[in-house]
Amino acid sequence: MNNNSTSKTTTLVVTSAVQFLVPFMLSSVVVALPTIGKEFSAGAVHLSLIEMVYMLSLALFLLPIGRFADIHGHKKIFVSGIAVMIFATIALTVSMNIEFLIILRFVQGVGAAMIIATSLTILTFVFPPDQRGKAMGITVSCVFMGLSAGPTLSGIMVSHLGWRYIFYFALPVEIAAFLLTILKLKGEWVNAEGEKYDWTGSILYMISLFFLIVGITQAKELEIAKWIALCGVAGLIVFLAYEYKEESPLLNIHMLLDNRSFSFNCLSTWINYAASFGVMFFFSIYLQAVKGFSPETTGCVLIIQPVIQAVFSPMAGRLSDRYTPANIATIGMGVCTAGLFVAAFLSRGSSLAMIVFVQILLGSGFALFVSPNLTAIMASVQPVHYGLASALVSTMRYTGMMTSMTIIAVILSIFIGNQPVTAETGDGFVSSMRMTLVIFTVMGLSGVFLSYGRSRFSLSDRATSNN
């Protein structure tokens, strides 16, 4: 490790750039799906796979790659991840059929997982504890900027230039990040050099999680989906039992059991994303199909939340440098839950002001939660576990997102089935939205209590981990 020769500014610029790109590649492609479908004569299943495989590869590879980086070096994996992203992005611009495009999106997701699993660890090593919150706030702000800029920039590019320009836009940023890392980011960060990598645990984990995710997401399309999901659950139970006995595990079960603060941090992350991520999906359909707003007006309303998150995240990061990060994150989750509670009262006749108010609450809550929560997570573990912590919290984030969308899919199927959302089915859609938001509110409340409880354990767990 060579922190003295590492430029903090370079580290922050590079990590912020890639943290912008990963969510940008997720949110921007959504807008291009109808155009891609027309060009390749692709059906709804293929189009859904374009987004699903990107998130699936992130969920599958984050944890194994994080542990691999602990042993072999975070900078090596980080640079390799950017290289994989560059390769996939170039190949996507010349895709000639939908199957090739889906495969390349999976590869792009693997590169994104390599970046996400290592970037926060590098940032944690380079920045001292009293500056870490501010740095985390800036990178989190870039995440939200990527989410908010994706649909806006993509809409312009798809309308006037073509969907391939989404990837043309990302390519220079990826190349610049690659060159800056190679030329300016000096040193290497190896947390567990010489330890054995748990290949058996990694394969078991990835196969089991794959079965679980496919089984849940394909419940309506495949008759055997529930059995696939049960196989995934059984596999994950076997994985946890194996990891408990493994000397050099992929997932340190003993650390999770002993470090209750870290465990509560991860669960809080999962609950917050599971309870809040799907709101944007609901609002997009509600504003257009129920309220009759144009896509342009809907976009202007929906951009309020991520813009607030991007603006206030650095401030929340600075607050976590001065005050207990877990407490700030708990307040943020409470504000998110308040936004969910208000949203549960939306009806056909709700005013635009009420919708904007919900967006402000959710944006402010997320800003107060995310960067302080990351700071609290990295502060709750020893440097040897930085890679695991970074990868595990990212895994919790993306599995939380998928959980949110799964809950929405189940509730929608109960209320309106396979019917399209139109003015005629609007009442059923609003009822399903309100029911789901009530569930999300209850989840948010449980997350607030969980987040509050972690503060009680942080000092004792840190003392235990220092022994």
N, C-alpha and C positions, 0 to 999 in steps of 0.2 A: 504494500500500500504506500502510495506516495502523494499524500495530500498537499505537501508544501509546494509542489510544482504544479498543482492543479489550479487553474483559474476558476474561481467561483462564478464569475460572469459567464465564461464559456459553458460551464456545466449547466447553469440556469437557462442559457439560451438554447442549448441543444435539447435538454430535457423538456423545456416548454414547447419547443417546435414539434417534437414527436408526440407529446401529450395532446397537442392540438390535432395532429394528423389522424391519430387512431379513432377518436370519435367522429371526426370529419368524414372519414371513410365509411363510417356507419350511417350517419344521418344524411349525407349528401346523396348516396346511391338510392335511397328510398324514393326521392323525387323522380329519379330517372327510370324507375322500373317500368312504367307504362310504355315509355319510348323504347326501351330495350326489348320489351315483350313484342312490340310491333315489328321491330327490325328482324328478330329471330323467330317470329311466329310462336312465341313461348306462352304456355298456359300459366295459370295462377300458381300451380305447384312449383314449377321451375322458378318462377319469379320470387316466390317466398324463400326458396332455397338459397338465392343469391345473398340474402341478408342472414338467413339462419346459419349457413355454414361458416360465415365470418364470426358470428358470436359463438358458435359451437367450438371452433378451433381455439378461440380465446379461452373458453371455459376448460377445455381439455388440457391445454399445454401450459397454462400459467404456473401451476404448482410444480409439475416436473421440471420445467425450465428454471424456475426460481431456485430449486435445490441444486440443479446441475451448475448454475452460475455460482452458487455458494462454494462449490468444490473447485471449479475450473476458472473462475474469474468473471466478474460482472461486466467489465468493459468488453471482453471478447464476445460475450453473448449479445451485448447491446449493439456492438458494431455489426455482428453477423445478422441480427434482427433487422437493422436498417438495410443491409444488403439484400436480404430476402424481400423486404418491402419494395425496394427499387426494382428487383427482377420481376416481381408479381405485377407491379404497377405498369411497367413497360409492356409486359405480355398482355395485360388486360386491354391496353389501347389497340391491340391488333387481334383481339378475339374474333373468331369467325363463326362460332356457334355457341349456343347457350350452355352446352355441357362443358366446354372448355372454360367458359367464363365462370361457371360455378366452381370448378376445380381450382382455378386461379384465385378465387375469393377465399377458398379454404387456405391456400398457401399464403395469401396476404394476411389472413388471420393468425397464422403461425408466426409470421414476422412481427405482427403487432403484439403477440403474446411475449415474444423474446424482448421486445422493447419495454412493455409495461412491467414485466417481472423484474427488470433490472434498473430502470431509470430512477425510481424513487429510492432504491438502495444506494445508488451512486450519490444521489443528492443528499441522503442522510449522512453518508461518510464525509462528504466534502464540507457541508455546512455544520458548524457547531450548534449545540442545543439551543443557545440563545438567539440564533438566526434561522433556525430550521423552520419555524412556523411561518415566517414571512416567505421563505423560499417555497414551501409547500403551497401557500396561498396563491402565489403567482402561477405555479404549474397547474393547480386546480382551476384557476381562472382561465387558463388556456384550454383546459378540457371543455369547459362550458362554452368558450368562444368557438371551439370546433363544432360542438353540438348545434349552436345557434347559427353559425355561419354556413353550415352544411346545406340545409334546405334553401337558404336565400341565394347563395352563390350557385348552387346546383340548378335552381330554377332558371337563373339567367343564362347559364352556360348551355343547359339542355334546350332552351327555347331558341337561342340565337347561334349556337356553335355546334352542339351535338353532345351526347352523353360521354363520349370518350374524353372530352376536355376536362371532366372532373379529375381524371387521372393525370392528364397533362398538367393541370394546376398543381397537383400534389408532388409531381416528380422533382421539380427544382428544389422544393423544401426538403425532400428526402435526400437528394444529392448534397445539398449544403450541410445538412446535419451529419451526413456520413463524413464529408471532408473535414468539418470542424472537429469531429470526434477523433479522427485519425491524426490530424495535424496539431490540435491544440489541447485535447483532453489527455493529459499525461497521467501516468500511474495505472495501477490495477488494484482491484478490490476482491480479495479472496477470503471468505469467511471461514471455510472449513476445508482448507487445503489438506490433501492426503487422505481424507475420509472416503469410504467406499460409497459409490452411488447405488441407490436401491432400484435396480432395473425391474425386479419382480414386482415390487410395490407400485412402481410407475405404470407398468403395463396393466396391472390389475385395476388401478385407479382409473386410468383412461378408458378401458373397456367398460367398466361398471358405470362410470358417469355417462359415457356415450349411450349405453342401453337405457339409462334412466331418462336422459334428456329426449332421446328419440321416442321412447315409449310415451312420455307425457305429451310432447308436442304433436305426435301423430295419432293421438287417441281417437280423433274423429275419422281419420282416413284408414287406419289399419285395425282389423278385428283382433289381432293378437297384440295390440299395443300395450294393453295392461300387463300381459305376461312378460313382455320385453322390459317394461318399467320395473316389475317385481324382480326380474333377474338382475337389473341394475341395483336395486336396493339390497338384494342379497349379496351381490358382489362387493358393494361398499361396506357392508357389515364384515365380510371376510377380510377386506382390505384393512379396516380399522383393527381387527384382531391380529392380523399379521404385523401391522406397524407397531403395535404395542410391545411385541416381542423382539422386533428387529433392532439390532445394535446401531445401525446407521440408517434410520428410516427416512423415507420421503417426507412423511408427516410425523413430527415429534409429538406423539400422543401424551407423553409424560409432561412436556412443556405446557400443553393445552390444559391438562388437569391441574398442574401445579400453579400455573400463571393464570389465575382466574380473571385478572384485569384484561389480559390479551384476549382470552376466550370471549369475554363480554364485548370487547371492542369489535371483534369479528362478527359476532351475532348481531350487534347493533347495526353494523354496516349492511348485513344481509337484509335485516328487517326494514331499514330505511329505504333501500332501493326497491324491495318487494312491495312496500306500501305506497311508494310515490312515483315509480317510473311510468306506470301505465296511465297516469292522469293525462299526459300529453296526447296519447292515443285517443282517449275518450273525448277530449276537448276538440281535437281536429275534426272528428265526425260530428260531434254535437253542434259546433258552430256552423258547419256547412249544411248537414242534412236536416237538422232540427231548427236552427235559427235562420238558415237561408243566407248566410254570409258567403261572399265570394272567396275563392282560394287566396287571393291577395290580402283581403281583410283578415282572413283567418291566420295567415302567416304573420301579419303585423301584431295580432293579439298573442299568438303563441311564442313570439320571440321575446316577449316581456320577461318571462321567467329566466331563460338562460342569460339574458343580458344583465339582469339583476345579480345573478349568480357570478357572472364574470366580473362585475364591478366590485362586489362586496367580498369576494373570496380573499383577495390580498389583505383587506382590512381584518377579516376574521383570522387570517394567518398571523398577523401582527399581534392581535389580541391573545392568541395562544402562546406567544412568546412571553407575554407579561402575566397571564393568568393560567389557571389549570385548564389544559386543553379539553379534558374530558367533560368538565362542567360547561364549557362553551358549546361543545358538541351536543350535550344534552339539551341545552336551551334551543339549539338549532332544530333538533328533532321535535321538540315541543312545538315550535313555530310551524314546522311542516305538518304536524298532526292537526294543529288548529286550521291550517289551510284545507286539509282533507275533510275536516268536520264541516266547514263552511260549504265546501263543494258538494257535500252529500245532500244539501238542501236545494240544489239547482233544479229547475223545472223548465218546461217549455217557455214560460213567461219571464224567466230571470233576466235581469238587466245586464248590459255589457259591463257596467261598473262593478257588479258582483263578480263577474268572471275575471276582470282585471285585478280585483282585490285578492282573489284566490291565487292568481299568478304571482302577485307581489309577496304574499305570505309564503308560498312554496319556494320562490326564488331566494328570499331572505333566509328561510329555514335551511335550505340546502347549502347556501354560502356559509352559514354559521356552523353547519355540521361537518362538511366534507374535509376541509383542510385541518381544522382542529382535531378531528377524528383520526386523520392520518398521522398527525404529530403525536397524538396520544398512543397510537399503535406502535410507532417506531420507538417511542420512549419507554414502552412497557417491556421491551425485549433487549437482550444483550446483542452486541454487534454480530456474534456468530449466527444469530437467527434473523438478521436483517432481510436476507433473501427470502426466507420462508414467510416472514411477516408481510413483506411487500406483495409476494405472489398470492398468499392466502387471502389478503384483504381484497385484491383485485378479483380473485375467484368468487369471493362473496358478493362483490358488486355485480358481476355479470350473471351469476346464478340467481341473484335477487331480481335482476331485470327480467330474466326468463320466467321466474316464479310469478312476477306481476302479470306478465302477458298470459301465462297459463290460467291464472285465476280469472282474468277477464274473458278468455275464450270459453271457459266452463260456464260462467254466469250468462254470457251472451247466448250460448247454445240453449240454456234453460228458458230464457225469456223470448228470444226471437228465432232461435234455430238457425237455419241456413238462409233465411230471408234477407234480402238486401236492406240496408238502412235507408228508408225514404220517409217522406212526410207521413205516409200511411202507417209505417211501422215505428214512427218516432216515439210514440208513447211507450212501447215495449223497450226501445233502446234507452230512453230516459230512466225507466224503472230499473233496468239492468245496471245502468251507470250508478244510480243512487245506491242500489244494494251493494255493488262492488266497493263504492267509496265508504260505505259504512264498515265493511270488512276491513278496508285499508285503514280507516280511522282506529279501529280496535287494535290492529297490528301496530300502528304508530304509537298508541298509548302503551302497549307492552314494550315497545322499543325504548320509550322514554324512561320507564322504570328500570329496564335492563341497563340503559346507558347511565342512569343515575347510580345504580348499584356498583358499576365498575370502579367508581371513584373510591369506594370503601376498601377495595382490594389493592389498589395501585401501589401504595407504599409497602405493604407487607409482601406483595409479590416481587417487587423490585429488590427488597432486602433478601428474599429467598433466592432469587436468580443471581444475586451477587456472590452467594456462598459457594 
